Amino acid sequence: MKKDLPRIYSERVDKDTNDVVSYTKNEEKMIENREIRREKVEKSIEQKINEILKSVHYVYKMEVVIETEEGSQVKQLVGKNKNSIITMDNEQIPIDKIKDIYIKEKK
């Protein structure tokens, strides 16, 4: 018992229907984008602390570099309260005295 399958529709192609697409690179736009990236808005210390604490890389007792008027110090950040950050040494550093804070790079 042999079944006949339906015939496939085919039509003759007279011209090439494939479109040729080309991409070019515009140097002017690339330069403009780079200049925009350099003009980053300076974040407040409060925003930087919140970013560190809410980061997916944050772990309890993370080492951060804290720059104050006295100089920069490497401390283990435990948490923060309303007006200060808390270190592992149970030291409270007032947020308004901090000039900059960032995560210490691992070597």
N, C-alpha and C positions, 0 to 999 in steps of 0.2 A: 504494500500500500504506500504509494509515493504521493506526497502532497506537493502541489506546485506553489511555490512562493510568489508573492506579488513582485512585479517588475519594479526596478528602481528608476526613478525619473532622472534623466540626465539630459542636459542641454549643452550644445556646443558653445564654447567660450571663444569669442572673436577678439577680445582685447583683455589685457591684464587688468584685473580688478583690485589687485593689491595696491594700497597707497604707500608711498614712500614717505616716511616721517623722519625729519632730522631735527636735532636739538642743537642750539648754539648757546654759548656762554657769554653773557654780557658783563664785561669787566666793571662798568660803572655801578651796576646794582650790587655787585660783590663788595666793592669799596664802601658803598653807603651802608650796607648791612654791618660791616666790621666797625664802622664809626658809631653806629647806633649801639652796638654791644659794649663799646668802651664807655659810653655815657650812662653807666649804671647809677641808679638812685642809691645814695648812701643809706644804709639801714641803721635804725637806732639800736642801741645796746640791748634794749628790751626785746626787740625783734630777733636779734642774733641769738640771745639766750633761749628764746622760745623755739627757734629753728633747731638749735642744738638738742634741746630736750625732747622735741617731737620728731627728731630724725630717726630713720629706720636703723641707723648705725649707732644710735645712742645705747650705751649699756651703763648700768650702775657703776659709779666710780670712774667715769670716763675722764681721761687726762685732757685738760684744756689749758691754753695759754691765756692768762689774764694780764692785760696791760693797764697799769694805773699810773698815777703821778710818781709813785716811788720806783717804778720800773716794771718789768714783766716777770711773772711768776708762773710756774707750772703747778697746777693744783688738780686734785681729783674732785670733779663736780658731782655732788650728790643730788642736789635739788635747788629749789628757790622758793622764797616766800614773797610777800608783797614788795618789800624794799631792798632785799639783798639775796645773794646766792649763798648756798651752804656748801662747804667743802668737806672732805673726808676727815679733816682735822678738827671738825666742829667749829670752824671759823666762819663767821658771817661777813662777807664783803659787800658793802653797800653798792647798789647798782649805779648810783649817781657818781661814784668815784671811779668807775671802770671806764677807761677810754676805748678799749677794744677787747674782744674775746673771740677765740676761735679754737677749733679742735687741734690738738697737737698731732703732727704728722708722725706716723709710725715709720721706723727705719728698718 
